[in-house]
């Protein structure tokens, strides 16, 4: 029994010493020849992810990771490229402090699916398609592309710039900011964070912006034509557009802007709602 205790103490001491330093760094360097756009599937635990544009016909996967903590794979199966950087299920991986980072360059038009745990995800500007990002705790940044984008973030900010396509963005406890958007309906949902939307409201589209305990700012481009339905439990609602057939009350503004083809529903609590034009300072 005494010998067993000594052995256990030695093992514990070795693990503690290991935890005091980062494990050896492993390199990720894979290249795949592909034809046309692909579907990129990324699965990571807590590695930061960057996706950017490459030359046509090539997928380039690079990065680094703590070899004591993670295992990584990259495979290509026809038009699907799958990359994984996952924590090993071992005691050593639990006590190691090293991190990981991953960059994937993809051909123009590539769609993506990112499944993450605690991760910052960045989609760089370029001719990339749309995709889906799910992360539990980290920032999500999409800097332009052509396609629908869906984001599910457990607790972290979301920023989208210059995207052309439908947006469905949901997080909590953080701001959601969209600028330069066009070409699709918009759904934004957060809590305890501001919503800022700068872009178009497409004809005949249904759009919804929701938060709690914060503000909603809308700046529209072009000539919007929509039915407005805005409510806040405590705050001022202002519109720099003429609202026709208005219904006004404490924390309520409903009515028609121009012809009223699309719908824009805005909800918040304990915060103001401000609607204006992005084309007019």
N, C-alpha and C positions, 0 to 999 in steps of 0.2 A: 504493500500500500504506500509506504514511504517513497519507494523508488518510482512508483507511478506519479506521485505528486511532484517529485523532482523533474521527471521528464516533462510533465505538463508545464511546469514553471519555465523550463528551458525553452520549450516551444513558444510559450507566450512572450518571453523576452525576445526571441528571434523575430517574432511577428511585429512586436513594437519597434524594434530597430529597423525593420523593413519599412514600416509606416513612416519613419522619419525622413525618408527620401523617396523621390519619384523613381519608378522602375525604369528599366532600359526602354528607350524610345524605339518603336517599330515604325517603319516607313510603309506607306501605301502608294503604290505606283503601278496602275494597271491601265492598259489601253485596249480598246475593242474597235475593230473595223465593222461598220454597220452600213446599211443602205437606207437612206432617207431618215426621217424623224423616228424616234423610238419612244417607248414608255419607260421612264426612269422610276424605279421603286427604291426608296432609301428607308432603311430601318436602323435607328440608332437609339442608344440609351441616353447618354448625356454628352455626345460629341457635337460641337458646333458644325453646322452644315452650310455650305455655300454652293449654289448651282448657277452656272453661267454658260454662255454660248461658246461653242467650239466651231471648228470647220465642219462642213458637210462630210459625212462618212466616218466620223471619229467620235468616240466617247473616251474621255481621259479622266481617270480617277486618281487623285493624289491626296496626301494627308499624312498625319502622324498620330501615334497613339502610345499609351503606356502599355507595353507588352505584358506586364504583370497583371493588368487590370482588364484588358479588352481582348477580344478576338474579332478578326475582320475577314470578310469574304466579298468578292466581286465576281459576278458571273453574267454572261450574256446568253440569252436563249431566243434566237430570232430577233424580233423587234422589242424585246423586253430586256432591260439591263437592271440587275438587282445588286444593291450594295448594302452591306450590313456592317455596323461597328457596334458590338454588343458587349456588355460586361460579362466576364466569365463568372460562372456560379461557383466561386471558391472562396475560402477564408482569406487567401492572399489578396484577392481582388477587393475584398471589403475594406482592408486596412491600407491599401495603396492609395496614394494621393494624386497620381498623375491623371491628366486629362487626354482628350482626343479632339482632332479637328479633321474635317473632311471637305474636299472641294471636288465637284464633278462638273466637267465641261461637256456639253451635249450639242448635237446638231440642231440647226434651226427647226422650229416647229415641234420640238420634243415636249411631251406632256410629262408631268411628274406627280408622284405620290410620296409624301414624306411622313413617316410615322416615327415620333420621337417621344422621349420622356421629359427630361429637363434640358432643353436645347434651344440655342439661338439659330434661327433659320433665315438665310438671306437668298433671295432670287435676284441676281444681278440684271441690269438693263440689257436688253438685246432681243434677238428674234426667237424668243422661247415661247412655247405655248402656255396654256393654263395648267392648273393642277389643284391638288388637295394637300394641305399641311395640317397635321395634328400634332400638337406638343402640349405637355403638361405645365411647363413653367419656363418661359423664355420669351425673347422678343422675336417677332416675325416681320420681315421687311421684304416687300416685293417691289422691285424698281422698274417694272414695265414688262409687257409681253402682250401676246394676242391670244386670248382664251379666257374661259371662266375660271375664277379662283375661289376656292372654299378654304376657310381657315377656322380651325377649332383650337383655341388656346386656353388652357385652364386658368392661367394667371400671368399675363404679360401683355405688353403693348403690341399693337398691330399697325403697320404703316404700309400703304400701297400708293405707288406713284405711277401715273401714266399707263395704267392697265386698260386694255380694250377687251371688254367682255363682262359677263355677269359677275357680281361680287356677293359672296355670302360669308361675312366675317363675324365671328363670335368669340368673345373673351370675357374676363371678369377682372375687376380691380385694377383696370388700366385703360389708357386712352386708345382710341381708334382714329387714325388720321388717313384720309383718302384725298389725293390731289390728282388733277389731270385725268380723271376717269371719263370713259365714254363707252358706248356700245353695249349696254346691258342693264338689267334691273339691279338694284342695290338693296341688300339687307345687312344692317350693322346692329350688333347687340353687344352691350357691355354693362358693367355696373361699377359705380364709384369711379368713373372715368369719363372724360369728355369725348364727345363724338364730333369730328370735323369732316365734312364732306364737301369737296370742291369738284364739280364735274357736271355731267349732263343727266337730265331725267328723260329717258327715251320715251317716244310716243307709245301710248297704250301699255306701259309697263307698270308693275306694282312695286313700290319701294317702301322700306320701313327702316327707321333709325330709332334706336331705343337705348336708354341708359337710366341710371338712378344716381341721385346726389351729385349731379354735374350738369354741364351745359351741352347744348347741341347747336352747332354752327353749320349753316348750309350756304354755300356760294355756288350758284348755278351758271352754266355757260349756255350761250345760244338764246333761243326764245322758248322758255319753258311753257308748257301747256299742261296743267295738272289740277287735280282736286286735292286740296290741302286739308289735312286733319291733324292738328297739333294740340297737345295738352301737356301741361306741367302742373304739379301739385303746389309748387311755391316758386314763382318766378315770372318774369315778363316775357311775353311773346311778341316779337316784332317782325314785320315783313316789309321789305323795300319794294316789293311788287304790290300792285293793286290787287286786293282780294275782293272778288265780285260775289254778290249774294252772301255776305259774311254772316257767320254765327259767332258772336263774341260773348265771352263771359270771363269770370275769374279763372285764369289759367287755361283758357280755351280759345282757339281760333280755327274756324273751319270755313271753307269757301272755295271758289274757283279762281285760278290764275289763268288768264287767257281762255282758251277753249275748254280746258279741263280734261284732256285725253288720258293722261296717266294719273296715278294716285301716289301721294306722298304722305305717309303716316309717321308722325313724330311723337315720341313719348319720353318724358323724363320726370324726375321728382327733385325738388329742392335745387332747381337750376333754370336759367333762362334758355329760350329758343330764339335764334336770330337767323332770318332767312334773307338773303340778298343775292346780288349778281356778282359773279367772278369777273365779269367784263367791265364793271364800273368800280373804281376805287372807293 
